Amino acid sequence: MASVIRGSDDFDSGTVGITLGTAVATTSGTSIDFTGIPAGVKRITVMFKGVSTNSTSNLLVQLGDSGGVETSSYAGSVTIVTTGVNALNFSTGLLLTQQRTASYSDQGIMTILLMDSATDTWVSSSSVGHVGVAGTQQGSGSKALSATLDRIRLTTVNGTSTFDAGSVNISWG
């Protein structure tokens, strides 16, 4: 069941509505899909807590429309800061993490904003922390879809790693 949170900073109507999805346990499977995102959405937030997989493959978010989830033509990078700094580019999704091990669990947030409705272009910003190593990961990216966004997928770069702990949810407005 979705709930709506109302505020007072919408320039058009005097209110802003945010719909909260239903949290999903990331304890099995190779991907978590959120579908049925309505047309007209301009902001999506992906929130995750304690997400872990059985491998070192990095976490990423993919966007999709009525034709399915799109797996190419993403642009951006994610940077990890631990005892040093390392950056990694991506093209198969909006990358959330890098330098993962199977013992890590991750928590954080990704905000995805509609930049241009004429071209269905979305931009993202993320902040993620590993439990298991001191450090943070910051990322940003973009993706032009072939049609109106209606779905989000959390998966891994290799697409075959199995989730084994944590939960994820989205909100939109």
RAKA-V563878 format. One record per helix or strand of 2 or more residues. SS is the DSSP state (alpha for helix, beta for strand). FROM is the first residue (numbers start at 1). TO is the last residue. If there is no record, write none. Layout:
((SS	FROM	TO) (SS	FROM	TO))
//
This chain:
((beta	3	7) (beta	16	20) (beta	24	25) (beta	32	35) (beta	43	53) (beta	59	65) (beta	68	69) (beta	75	81) (beta	85	89) (beta	94	95) (beta	105	116) (beta	121	131) (beta	136	144) (beta	151	156) (beta	163	172))
//
